[in-house]
Amino acid sequence: MIFAIAGPPGAGKTYWIREQIAQNPQPQCYFAPEINGVCIDKTCLATEFPHLHILSRGQEAELLTLIESGVNVYIELPCYLELSNFEPLLNNLDCQRIAVLPATPQNSEFEQWSDQIINGNSAAAPSQELWESISDDVQIHQGLLSGEIIDWASLTVFWFELIHGAYGQVIRAKGIFDIVSGESIYGDFVFGTANREFVALDLPIHTSGRPERFSGFEIVGQGLDKQGISQTLKDCCLPESHIHYYQQQMQHDSLARETEVLV
């Protein structure tokens, strides 16, 4: 089976896909035609499902090969791109079009596009209403932070300011950040819902040098101060000297704990 999934930001598209993958032991594939290499959902799914085939834009040939082999495929369409952009791909596939919506649809473009409507995150209904009201003027700001280590305290201040309108009207914000503890953490915000705590991804603790894994952010909204967002996040990044100092401390503490266990 091939499923194409679309919906407004924060409706629960990836959550629905995650449920389907968890319930099905057969080989499966997740394809996300993201832009600019910002692959937040893909990274989260990869940590939860190590055997999941994960493909990106430019890997359409591999996608077709997996489809021919009978693998279940989930194609998540970015909310910030026109649905018509994906018609050349979808028209060549025998797929079921799924719209994940947080509230009762009111003749939305997703309803007209879909074969089936799934009730998504009902708490995100305000986000759908806001999305529909500004859909002609929506902005997206994405950025890569791979190799950077973020100061945790500075990140929490930035995130609080971001979701409370200091950088414009935010409908949806999510990001993966490497912090000085060595953890890779995931942040997720949807307009109209309570702010969720950052959660650590199931990835190895990084304690030496700069991490080579993905980190980055994606913000959808209106009137976004993109330059301000980028500059603030840049200011949150630790310099080389601080990274070396903190990692030396972690390695020293780890060695001390191992010594205590041996004694």
N, C-alpha and C positions, 0 to 999 in steps of 0.2 A: 504494500500500500504506500501511496505517496500523499502526504498532507502538506498543503501550503497554508500557513497560519499568518493572519494579519489582525490588526486591531489598534486602538489608540494607545498612547504610552501609559504604562502601568496597569493595563487591563488584566495581565496575567498570562500572556502568551507563552513565555518561557516556563512558567510554573505548570501550565497545562501540558507542555511538551515533556517536562520532567516527570510528571505523573504517568504519562503514557510509556515512557522509556522504562521507568521503574517496574511497571506492571507486565512488561513484555520481555521474556528471556531471549527472544530471537535477536540475531544481529540487526543493528539499527544504525541509522546515519542522521546526523544533524548538519544542515547546510544553512549558512548565514551569509548572504551577500552584503556584508558590511562594507563600509568605505573607510579609507584612511588607516586600515589595520587596527582599528579599535574593536577588539573582540572580547568584550566583557562577558556576555552570556556564554559564549563558546568556552571561555576559560573556566567559568564556574561549572558548567556541565562536564567538562573534561576531568575536573577534580572529583566529581561525584560518580562518574561512569567511565572508568579508565579504558574499557573496551569499546566505547562508543566511537564509531567512525565520525570524524568531524572535518568538514570541508568548508572552504571559503570561496569568495569571488576569485575566478581564474582557474578553479578546479572543476569546472562543469563536465569535463571529459571523464574525470574520476567518478563524478556523481552519476553520470549515465551508465557507467560500468557497474556501479553498485546497484542501481535500479534494475538493470538486466539480470543481476544475480539473485534478485528477489528480496533484497534488504528493505526493511521499512525505512522510509525517508521522511524527515520533518524539515520543511523549508520555512524558516522564520523570516518574514518580510519586514524590513525596518519601517517604522511608522512615519518617518520623516521623508520618505520617498514616495512619489506617486505610484499607486497600484498599477497604473498602465505601463510603468517602466518594466514590470516583470512579465507582461503578457507574452513577449517573444519566447521566454523560457517556459512559462506555464502552459502555453498553447501546445507545446511539443510533448507535454507529459500528461498522462492519464491520472490526474490528481484530484483529491477532494479539497475544496477550498473552505477553510475553517475561519470564521470570524470570532475572536474572543472579545467580548464586550462586558464592561462592568455594570451596565444598567440596561434597562429596556431600550432597544434600538428605536430610533425615530427616523426611519428612512435614511439612515446614514449611508455613506459610500461603502462602508464595510458590509452592511446588510445586503446591499444590492450586488456586491461582488461575490458574496459567499454562497456555498451550497448548504452550510450548516452553521448555526450560531451556538456558541458555547457561553454559558454564564461564567464570567470571570470574577475578578476582584470587585465585589460590590462596594467596598469602601472607597474605591477609586472613581466612583460616579462623578464627583466634582471635577476630577481631572479630565474626564471625557467631555463634560459640558464646556470646560475652559478650552480644551483642545478644539472643539467644534467652533467655538466663538472666535478663535484666532488662527484657524487653520490656514488662512491665506497669508498670514504674517508670522508664521512660526519660524523660530530660529533653532539651530542646533550648533552646539560647540563641543568639539571632541579634541582630545589631546593624548599623546603618548608620553608616559613617564618611565618607560622601561629603563632600568639602570639607575634610577633615582631612589634614594631612601628618604622618606618623609618624616619630619618631626611630628610625633603623635599629638602633642598638645596643640601645636599650630594647626594641624589638620582638623581637629575637633572644633576649633574656633572658626576656621574657614567654613566648614560644613554647616555649622549653626547659622552663620551669616548668610550663606548661600541660600538655604532653604527658607529663610525668613525675608528674602527679597532684597538683600543688600546689593545683589548683582543683576537685578531684573526679576521678572515674573518667571519662576521655575515651575514647570509642569512635572518634569521627571529628571532625576539626577541619579547616576550610578557610577561607581568607580571601583577599581582595584588598586590598592596602594601597598607598597613595601614600606614597613616601618622599622624603626631601629631595633626592636626586639627580635627581628628576623622573620616576623610573620608577614604573610600576604593577607590583607584584610579587604573585605567587600563592604561597600556602603551603598544604600539603596533608599531613595526617597520618591514618593508619589504625592503630588498636590492633593490636599483634602484628607490625607491619612496621617496617622501619628508617625513621627520620625522613628525609624528602626535603628537599633544599635548596630555598629559595625560588627561583622563576624569574621573570624579567622578562617581562611580556606584551608582545606586539607592538603597542604603542601609542605615540603621540608623547610625547617627553620634555616634561614640563611644567615651565616655568621662570619663570612669571609669575603671581603671585597664587595663590589657592586653586583646585585642580582642580574641575571640574564633573562629572567622570565618576564612575561607580559605584565605591565601595569599601565593604567590610563583611565580616562574619564569620559563621560558622555552626559551632556546637559541639554535638555529640550525646554524651550520656553519662548518668551517674548521680551524684546527690549534688553537682551542680555549684554552685559558689559564684558565682552569676550577678552578684551585686553586686560581688564582688571582681574578677571578670573585666572588667566594665565600667569599674570605677574604675581598674584598672591600665592598660587601653587608653587611657582618658582622660588618664592621666598621661604616656602615650607620645606624645600629640599635641603638636606644637610650637606655641608662642604666635606671634602675628602678628609680633612683633619678630624672632624667630629665623628665621621663614620669609623675611621681607624681606631679612635679612642674608645668608642662604645663597643666595638667588636672585640677589642682587646680585653675589655672588662668582662664581656660575656664569656669569652674563652677562659679567662682566669677563674671566673665563678664556676664554670662547668668543671674545670680541672679540680677545683677545691672540693666540689661535691663528690666527684669520683674518688678522691683521696679519702674523704670521710667514710665512704661506703667500704673501701678496702680495709680501713682501720677497724 
